[in-house]
């Protein structure tokens, strides 16, 4: 059975001489990957973030409409 790892971030590390090593990939071991190539946790996170962003944009659009209505009066 092969092990599957997925890159989740890039991090910076410090070398023993104190210099920085940038863009080091950070991997996690995953047990299952869905048809989109994501773990269930990643898929859920994407959906939750999308939902939050949609609500935020909806609020901003409504605020802009209200502002424009007030300007017309």
Backbone torsions as a table, in degrees:
resi	resn	phi	psi	omega
1	UNK	NA	128.3	-179.7
2	UNK	-88.2	151.3	177.6
3	UNK	-95.0	144.3	-179.2
4	UNK	-115.2	131.6	177.6
5	UNK	-122.5	146.2	-180.0
6	UNK	-129.6	134.8	178.1
7	UNK	-72.6	129.2	-178.6
8	UNK	-117.7	-17.0	-178.2
9	UNK	-168.5	170.2	169.4
10	UNK	-117.4	135.7	-178.4
11	UNK	-126.2	167.7	174.9
12	UNK	-110.4	137.9	177.9
13	UNK	-122.5	162.1	177.5
14	UNK	-109.0	129.8	176.4
15	UNK	-73.1	167.1	-179.8
16	UNK	-62.6	-24.7	178.8
17	UNK	-85.0	2.0	178.3
18	UNK	94.4	-11.2	178.3
19	UNK	-75.5	159.1	-178.6
20	UNK	-95.2	142.1	174.2
21	UNK	-111.0	108.3	-173.1
22	UNK	-94.9	157.9	174.4
23	UNK	58.8	46.3	175.2
24	UNK	-86.4	121.9	-178.9
25	UNK	-68.9	139.4	177.4
26	UNK	-110.6	124.1	-177.5
27	UNK	-113.2	150.8	170.1
28	UNK	-123.1	150.6	177.6
29	UNK	-83.7	129.0	-179.6
30	UNK	-116.9	145.6	-179.5
31	UNK	-88.5	-38.2	-179.3
32	UNK	-140.3	141.8	176.2
33	UNK	-120.5	132.5	-178.9
34	UNK	-80.4	-175.6	-175.7
35	UNK	-63.2	-21.0	178.2
36	UNK	-86.7	-1.1	-179.0
37	UNK	82.3	15.6	-179.0
38	UNK	-115.6	156.0	171.5
39	UNK	-79.0	162.8	179.3
40	UNK	-61.2	-37.0	179.2
41	UNK	-63.7	-42.7	179.1
42	UNK	-66.2	-42.1	178.9
43	UNK	-60.1	-45.5	179.0
44	UNK	-62.6	-42.0	180.0
45	UNK	-63.6	-42.5	178.4
46	UNK	-61.0	-43.0	179.5
47	UNK	-64.8	-41.7	-179.4
48	UNK	-66.2	-43.4	178.9
49	UNK	-64.7	-42.7	178.5
50	UNK	-60.0	-42.2	179.7
51	UNK	-62.6	-44.2	179.1
52	UNK	-62.9	-44.7	-178.6
53	UNK	-66.1	-38.7	178.5
54	UNK	-63.2	-41.7	177.9
55	UNK	-63.9	-41.0	-180.0
56	UNK	-63.1	-46.6	179.8
57	UNK	-65.8	-37.7	177.3
58	UNK	-61.1	-42.9	178.2
59	UNK	-62.8	-44.2	-180.0
60	UNK	-63.4	-40.8	179.1
61	UNK	-64.7	-44.4	178.5
62	UNK	-62.3	-40.4	177.5
63	UNK	-63.0	-38.9	178.5
64	UNK	-66.0	-42.1	177.0
65	UNK	-60.8	-43.9	179.1
66	UNK	-62.9	-41.6	178.9
67	UNK	-61.6	-42.6	-179.4
68	UNK	-69.2	-34.8	176.2
69	UNK	-62.6	-42.6	-179.6
70	UNK	-66.0	-35.1	179.7
71	UNK	-66.4	-34.0	-178.2
72	UNK	-72.8	-23.8	-177.1
73	UNK	-74.2	NA	NA
